[in-house]
Amino acid sequence: MDTLYLDAGETVLSADVAPIVDGKPGMSQLSSVGAGDFRNIAARVRLQRVVFDAAIQLYDAGQQHYGSAKALVVAQIIGLMERILASNRVQVTPDDYQTDPLRRNVTMALNINRIVDHLHGTFLRDDDVEILDVELEPSRRFMSTGDMRKWATARPVHTPVKSHINYCVYDSELERLEARNMDSMEQVDAWAKNDHMHFERNYIHQGMERKYRPDFLVRLTNGVHLILETKGNEKPSDHSKWESMREWVRAVNAAGRFGRWKFAVSRRPGDVVGIVKGLLQ
């Protein structure tokens, strides 16, 4: 496992306290912590409880891999986490925080979401999974882009040519340009902006479960379904989103019942042209 480095200085200035103290992760609960509050936090935070809560998060994130024996698996995760936190695989800087048990424990507790995110990638590996399959939602087993209901917007729109939806609402200039490119490409059979369609994927970032909605759904003339994301400036969470979507694509293609799917990211205008041509070769 790669070593995870935690900067105590950055942690003290801005730490995710609410998810630790309350045990209920939530981005709306984040608050800033000053140096004077450090001892007060230390009195409230117990590393053992944080480890337990983190083990539950890790189990929930990988339940489809772990199975139903929750108590047994959580106990194993707790044992692994205690060993890892006590080892040199989690390093706290500066050195006086690494050597002081109280300061080290508090720093790790306040960074538990980062630790969970780091361990999630360690515990769950695709090469440990024997079979990738899809699980259909019971209430809506199959959906179509044609199921989208009418809705109103005041945002900028593009009038498409190869979409059965009358307007494409775009959130960036890159989206608008790539929509125009798809309309002009003979290799594109049809496309739709993924807006109000509920095509989304859950993913884990910093120990929290979130939802990812890619930008476009594209059908190529060779029958391939392309999930297209447009992204100019990348954020740390983007790679977690994209890896989650790639896992979905691998599962759907392995099932073989829903056609061929691909996922790609357009980072600049015109990227979609090369992406589509590459999928047709």
Beta strands, then each sheet from edge to edge (+ up, - down):
strand 1: 4-7
strand 2: 90-93
strand 3: 157-158
strand 4: 168-169
strand 5: 188-193
strand 6: 201-205
strand 7: 208-212
strand 8: 216-220
strand 9: 225-230
strand 10: 261-266
sheet 1: 1+ 2+
sheet 2: 3+ 4-
sheet 3: 5+ 8- 9+ 10+
sheet 4: 6+ 7-
end
